[in-house]
Structure formats: C-alpha cells, structure tokens
Amino acid sequence: MLANLSGWHLVAIFAVVLLVFGATRLPALARGIGQSVRILRSEVADGKADAPDVEAGDGAPR
C-alpha cells in the first residue's frame, strides 16, 4: 500500500498536514514525535537488556 506513494503524494500529504495544524504548531508537533521515538527506542533497548540470555540448544536461561 505504501509502496505506491510517489513524491507528489508526499507533497500533498504535507500540504494537508500544514493546513490542518498550521505553520506555527508544526515545530511542536515534530518535537513531540521526535521525543516519542527516542522514548520508544530507549524502552526497546532496556527491554532487550533485561531479557534473559538463552542458549541456542535447550531454551533454558543461563
């Protein structure tokens, strides 16, 4: 579905977002999205660090 998007589609989507949110609110929106992505990445990294190590053969924790 997303593979069929061209450059013009992205321009149209950006124009709609600009009309809906306005130019003054876009920096705050982008900042919020960036913070959310950073939090998600740190939580995923913490989850991987907390996961027990499993050996290849028996599936039991070390």
N, CA, C and O atoms as a Tinker XYZ file with bonds, in Angstrom:
   248  protein
     1  N      0.824000   -1.186000    0.000000    73     2
     2  CA     0.000000    0.000000    0.000000    64     1     3
     3  C      0.872000    1.256000    0.000000    63     2     4     5
     4  O      0.637000    2.175000   -0.784000    81     3
     5  N      1.864000    1.296000    0.865000    73     3     6
     6  CA     2.724000    2.477000    0.927000    64     5     7
     7  C      3.764000    2.495000   -0.178000    63     6     8     9
     8  O      4.395000    3.525000   -0.419000    81     7
     9  N      3.949000    1.373000   -0.850000    73     7    10
    10  CA     4.942000    1.301000   -1.913000    64     9    11
    11  C      4.524000    2.119000   -3.135000    63    10    12    13
    12  O      5.370000    2.482000   -3.952000    81    11
    13  N      3.247000    2.410000   -3.264000    73    11    14
    14  CA     2.749000    3.152000   -4.417000    64    13    15
    15  C      2.818000    4.664000   -4.230000    63    14    16    17
    16  O      2.396000    5.407000   -5.117000    81    15
    17  N      3.336000    5.134000   -3.106000    73    15    18
    18  CA     3.432000    6.575000   -2.870000    64    17    19
    19  C      4.577000    7.165000   -3.679000    63    18    20    21
    20  O      5.690000    6.639000   -3.687000    81    19
    21  N      4.284000    8.257000   -4.353000    73    19    22
    22  CA     5.329000    8.957000   -5.097000    64    21    23
    23  C      5.626000   10.275000   -4.389000    63    22    24    25
    24  O      5.049000   10.575000   -3.344000    81    23
    25  N      6.516000   11.040000   -4.960000    73    23    26
    26  CA     6.872000   12.338000   -4.382000    64    25    27
    27  C      5.697000   13.291000   -4.307000    63    26    28    29
    28  O      5.563000   14.054000   -3.351000    81    27
    29  N      4.839000   13.244000   -5.329000    73    27    30
    30  CA     3.673000   14.133000   -5.335000    64    29    31
    31  C      2.686000   13.767000   -4.237000    63    30    32    33
    32  O      2.028000   14.644000   -3.677000    81    31
    33  N      2.580000   12.499000   -3.928000    73    31    34
    34  CA     1.703000   12.087000   -2.841000    64    33    35
    35  C      2.203000   12.645000   -1.510000    63    34    36    37
    36  O      1.422000   13.133000   -0.693000    81    35
    37  N      3.508000   12.563000   -1.311000    73    35    38
    38  CA     4.085000   13.078000   -0.062000    64    37    39
    39  C      3.919000   14.583000    0.053000    63    38    40    41
    40  O      3.689000   15.103000    1.144000    81    39
    41  N      4.035000   15.290000   -1.076000    73    39    42
    42  CA     3.824000   16.736000   -1.076000    64    41    43
    43  C      2.375000   17.045000   -0.712000    63    42    44    45
    44  O      2.118000   17.966000    0.063000    81    43
    45  N      1.434000   16.294000   -1.256000    73    43    46
    46  CA     0.019000   16.513000   -0.949000    64    45    47
    47  C     -0.278000   16.229000    0.516000    63    46    48    49
    48  O     -1.034000   16.966000    1.149000    81    47
    49  N      0.313000   15.159000    1.064000    73    47    50
    50  CA     0.117000   14.845000    2.477000    64    49    51
    51  C      0.692000   15.942000    3.356000    63    50    52    53
    52  O      0.074000   16.329000    4.348000    81    51
    53  N      1.864000   16.447000    3.004000    73    51    54
    54  CA     2.474000   17.531000    3.776000    64    53    55
    55  C      1.607000   18.786000    3.720000    63    54    56    57
    56  O      1.469000   19.487000    4.723000    81    55
    57  N      1.022000   19.076000    2.560000    73    55    58
    58  CA     0.160000   20.256000    2.424000    64    57    59
    59  C     -1.082000   20.121000    3.297000    63    58    60    61
    60  O     -1.510000   21.096000    3.916000    81    59
    61  N     -1.656000   18.947000    3.354000    73    59    62
    62  CA    -2.838000   18.730000    4.194000    64    61    63
    63  C     -2.478000   18.881000    5.667000    63    62    64    65
    64  O     -3.219000   19.498000    6.432000    81    63
    65  N     -1.337000   18.317000    6.062000    73    63    66
    66  CA    -0.896000   18.452000    7.455000    64    65    67
    67  C     -0.658000   19.920000    7.788000    63    66    68    69
    68  O     -1.017000   20.382000    8.872000    81    67
    69  N     -0.060000   20.642000    6.871000    73    67    70
    70  CA     0.187000   22.067000    7.085000    64    69    71
    71  C     -1.117000   22.835000    7.237000    63    70    72    73
    72  O     -1.217000   23.727000    8.081000    81    71
    73  N     -2.108000   22.500000    6.437000    73    71    74
    74  CA    -3.406000   23.175000    6.544000    64    73    75
    75  C     -4.128000   22.816000    7.837000    63    74    76    77
    76  O     -4.777000   23.672000    8.439000    81    75
    77  N     -4.024000   21.576000    8.267000    73    75    78
    78  CA    -4.732000   21.144000    9.466000    64    77    79
    79  C     -4.088000   21.710000   10.723000    63    78    80    81
    80  O     -4.785000   22.236000   11.591000    81    79
    81  N     -2.778000   21.611000   10.831000    73    79    82
    82  CA    -2.106000   22.014000   12.061000    64    81    83
    83  C     -1.613000   23.452000   12.041000    63    82    84    85
    84  O     -1.438000   24.045000   13.106000    81    83
    85  N     -1.389000   24.020000   10.896000    73    83    86
    86  CA    -0.870000   25.375000   10.815000    64    85    87
    87  C      0.639000   25.394000   10.972000    63    86    88    89
    88  O      1.229000   24.512000   11.595000    81    87
    89  N      1.249000   26.417000   10.396000    73    87    90
    90  CA     2.709000   26.506000   10.390000    64    89    91
    91  C      3.282000   26.732000   11.787000    63    90    92    93
    92  O      4.420000   26.342000   12.050000    81    91
    93  N      2.528000   27.344000   12.675000    73    91    94
    94  CA     3.065000   27.656000   13.998000    64    93    95
    95  C      3.122000   26.427000   14.897000    63    94    96    97
    96  O      3.946000   26.376000   15.810000    81    95
    97  N      2.269000   25.439000   14.661000    73    95    98
    98  CA     2.237000   24.266000   15.529000    64    97    99
    99  C      3.085000   23.115000   15.013000    63    98   100   101
   100  O      3.298000   22.146000   15.742000    81    99
   101  N      3.574000   23.186000   13.787000    73    99   102
   102  CA     4.360000   22.091000   13.230000    64   101   103
   103  C      5.668000   21.824000   13.972000    63   102   104   105
   104  O      5.995000   20.655000   14.179000    81   103
   105  N      6.434000   22.835000   14.385000    73   103   106
   106  CA     7.659000   22.528000   15.144000    64   105   107
   107  C      7.386000   21.783000   16.452000    63   106   108   109
   108  O      8.131000   20.875000   16.821000    81   107
   109  N      6.323000   22.168000   17.145000    73   107   110
   110  CA     5.984000   21.472000   18.382000    64   109   111
   111  C      5.540000   20.044000   18.096000    63   110   112   113
   112  O      5.854000   19.134000   18.863000    81   111
   113  N      4.821000   19.838000   17.015000    73   111   114
   114  CA     4.389000   18.502000   16.623000    64   113   115
   115  C      5.594000   17.627000   16.287000    63   114   116   117
   116  O      5.663000   16.475000   16.713000    81   115
   117  N      6.534000   18.164000   15.532000    73   115   118
   118  CA     7.738000   17.411000   15.166000    64   117   119
   119  C      8.584000   17.102000   16.401000    63   118   120   121
   120  O      9.140000   16.009000   16.513000    81   119
   121  N      8.681000   18.043000   17.314000    73   119   122
   122  CA     9.443000   17.828000   18.544000    64   121   123
   123  C      8.804000   16.713000   19.374000    63   122   124   125
   124  O      9.509000   15.866000   19.923000    81   123
   125  N      7.487000   16.711000   19.465000    73   123   126
   126  CA     6.782000   15.674000   20.215000    64   125   127
   127  C      6.971000   14.302000   19.595000    63   126   128   129
   128  O      7.161000   13.318000   20.311000    81   127
   129  N      6.922000   14.226000   18.277000    73   127   130
   130  CA     7.140000   12.953000   17.595000    64   129   131
   131  C      8.570000   12.469000   17.819000    63   130   132   133
   132  O      8.795000   11.281000   18.052000    81   131
   133  N      9.533000   13.381000   17.750000    73   131   134
   134  CA    10.930000   13.015000   17.986000    64   133   135
   135  C     11.158000   12.494000   19.396000    63   134   136   137
   136  O     11.886000   11.520000   19.588000    81   135
   137  N     10.540000   13.135000   20.385000    73   135   138
   138  CA    10.674000   12.669000   21.761000    64   137   139
   139  C     10.030000   11.304000   21.940000    63   138   140   141
   140  O     10.560000   10.456000   22.658000    81   139
   141  N      8.896000   11.086000   21.294000    73   139   142
   142  CA     8.228000    9.789000   21.392000    64   141   143
   143  C      9.081000    8.680000   20.801000    63   142   144   145
   144  O      9.156000    7.585000   21.359000    81   143
   145  N      9.723000    8.956000   19.675000    73   143   146
   146  CA    10.579000    7.959000   19.038000    64   145   147
   147  C     11.785000    7.660000   19.924000    63   146   148   149
   148  O     12.178000    6.502000   20.064000    81   147
   149  N     12.374000    8.696000   20.523000    73   147   150
   150  CA    13.517000    8.485000   21.416000    64   149   151
   151  C     13.131000    7.640000   22.624000    63   150   152   153
   152  O     13.881000    6.749000   23.025000    81   151
   153  N     11.966000    7.914000   23.205000    73   151   154
   154  CA    11.500000    7.148000   24.362000    64   153   155
   155  C     11.254000    5.702000   23.962000    63   154   156   157
   156  O     11.625000    4.782000   24.692000    81   155
   157  N     10.629000    5.497000   22.803000    73   155   158
   158  CA    10.368000    4.142000   22.329000    64   157   159
   159  C     11.662000    3.365000   22.131000    63   158   160   161
   160  O     11.754000    2.203000   22.526000    81   159
   161  N     12.661000    3.996000   21.523000    73   159   162
   162  CA    13.947000    3.329000   21.302000    64   161   163
   163  C     14.620000    2.973000   22.621000    63   162   164   165
   164  O     15.169000    1.880000   22.757000    81   163
   165  N     14.585000    3.873000   23.588000    73   163   166
   166  CA    15.233000    3.586000   24.864000    64   165   167
   167  C     14.511000    2.464000   25.606000    63   166   168   169
   168  O     15.154000    1.638000   26.253000    81   167
   169  N     13.183000    2.427000   25.519000    73   167   170
   170  CA    12.433000    1.356000   26.169000    64   169   171
   171  C     12.702000    0.009000   25.511000    63   170   172   173
   172  O     12.814000   -1.006000   26.199000    81   171
   173  N     12.806000   -0.010000   24.195000    73   171   174
   174  CA    13.113000   -1.256000   23.496000    64   173   175
   175  C     14.507000   -1.736000   23.876000    63   174   176   177
   176  O     14.718000   -2.928000   24.097000    81   175
   177  N     15.465000   -0.803000   23.952000    73   175   178
   178  CA    16.826000   -1.174000   24.339000    64   177   179
   179  C     16.857000   -1.692000   25.775000    63   178   180   181
   180  O     17.564000   -2.657000   26.066000    81   179
   181  N     16.107000   -1.069000   26.670000    73   179   182
   182  CA    16.046000   -1.537000   28.055000    64   181   183
   183  C     15.394000   -2.911000   28.135000    63   182   184   185
   184  O     15.809000   -3.752000   28.933000    81   183
   185  N     14.377000   -3.140000   27.314000    73   183   186
   186  CA    13.713000   -4.440000   27.303000    64   185   187
   187  C     14.641000   -5.538000   26.825000    63   186   188   189
   188  O     14.608000   -6.653000   27.347000    81   187
   189  N     15.473000   -5.232000   25.832000    73   187   190
   190  CA    16.434000   -6.228000   25.345000    64   189   191
   191  C     17.511000   -6.485000   26.383000    63   190   192   193
   192  O     17.990000   -7.612000   26.512000    81   191
   193  N     17.899000   -5.455000   27.124000    73   191   194
   194  CA    18.932000   -5.620000   28.146000    64   193   195
   195  C     18.402000   -6.431000   29.326000    63   194   196   197
   196  O     19.159000   -7.162000   29.965000    81   195
   197  N     17.103000   -6.307000   29.622000    73   195   198
   198  CA    16.511000   -7.024000   30.744000    64   197   199
   199  C     16.166000   -8.462000   30.403000    63   198   200   201
   200  O     15.964000   -9.270000   31.310000    81   199
   201  N     16.093000   -8.806000   29.129000    73   199   202
   202  CA    15.719000  -10.159000   28.713000    64   201   203
   203  C     16.825000  -11.134000   29.108000    63   202   204   205
   204  O     18.009000  -10.831000   28.963000    81   203
   205  N     16.434000  -12.299000   29.605000    73   203   206
   206  CA    17.450000  -13.292000   29.995000    64   205   207
   207  C     18.122000  -13.870000   28.758000    63   206   208   209
   208  O     17.499000  -14.017000   27.707000    81   207
   209  N     19.398000  -14.194000   28.901000    73   207   210
   210  CA    20.139000  -14.826000   27.817000    64   209   211
   211  C     19.695000  -16.273000   27.696000    63   210   212   213
   212  O     19.539000  -16.966000   28.701000    81   211
   213  N     19.494000  -16.725000   26.481000    73   211   214
   214  CA    19.045000  -18.098000   26.232000    64   213   215
   215  C     20.079000  -18.759000   25.340000    63   214   216   217
   216  O     20.480000  -18.205000   24.316000    81   215
   217  N     20.517000  -19.978000   25.750000    73   215   218
   218  CA    21.456000  -20.714000   24.927000    64   217   219
   219  C     20.746000  -21.244000   23.700000    63   218   220   221
   220  O     19.523000  -21.386000   23.705000    81   219
   221  N     21.491000  -21.539000   22.653000    73   219   222
   222  CA    20.913000  -21.927000   21.377000    64   221   223
   223  C     20.168000  -23.247000   21.429000    63   222   224   225
   224  O     19.175000  -23.402000   20.717000    81   223
   225  N     20.594000  -24.196000   22.230000    73   223   226
   226  CA    20.038000  -25.532000   22.143000    64   225   227
   227  C     18.838000  -25.816000   23.029000    63   226   228   229
   228  O     17.810000  -26.273000   22.530000    81   227
   229  N     18.937000  -25.559000   24.338000    73   227   230
   230  CA    17.910000  -26.069000   25.243000    64   229   231
   231  C     16.808000  -25.076000   25.567000    63   230   232   233
   232  O     15.762000  -25.504000   26.056000    81   231
   233  N     16.967000  -23.808000   25.335000    73   231   234
   234  CA    15.928000  -22.824000   25.607000    64   233   235
   235  C     15.827000  -22.407000   27.071000    63   234   236   237
   236  O     14.929000  -21.646000   27.433000    81   235
   237  N     16.729000  -22.890000   27.914000    73   235   238
   238  CA    16.726000  -22.535000   29.323000    64   237   239
   239  C     17.620000  -21.332000   29.547000    63   238   240   241
   240  O     18.642000  -21.189000   28.876000    81   239
   241  N     17.246000  -20.448000   30.496000    73   239   242
   242  CA    18.112000  -19.300000   30.796000    64   241   243
   243  C     19.454000  -19.752000   31.369000    63   242   244   245
   244  O     19.537000  -20.798000   32.013000    81   243
   245  N     20.485000  -18.976000   31.136000    73   243   246
   246  CA    21.826000  -19.306000   31.660000    64   245   247
   247  C     21.916000  -19.059000   33.117000    63   246   248
   248  O     22.968000  -19.282000   33.717000    81   247
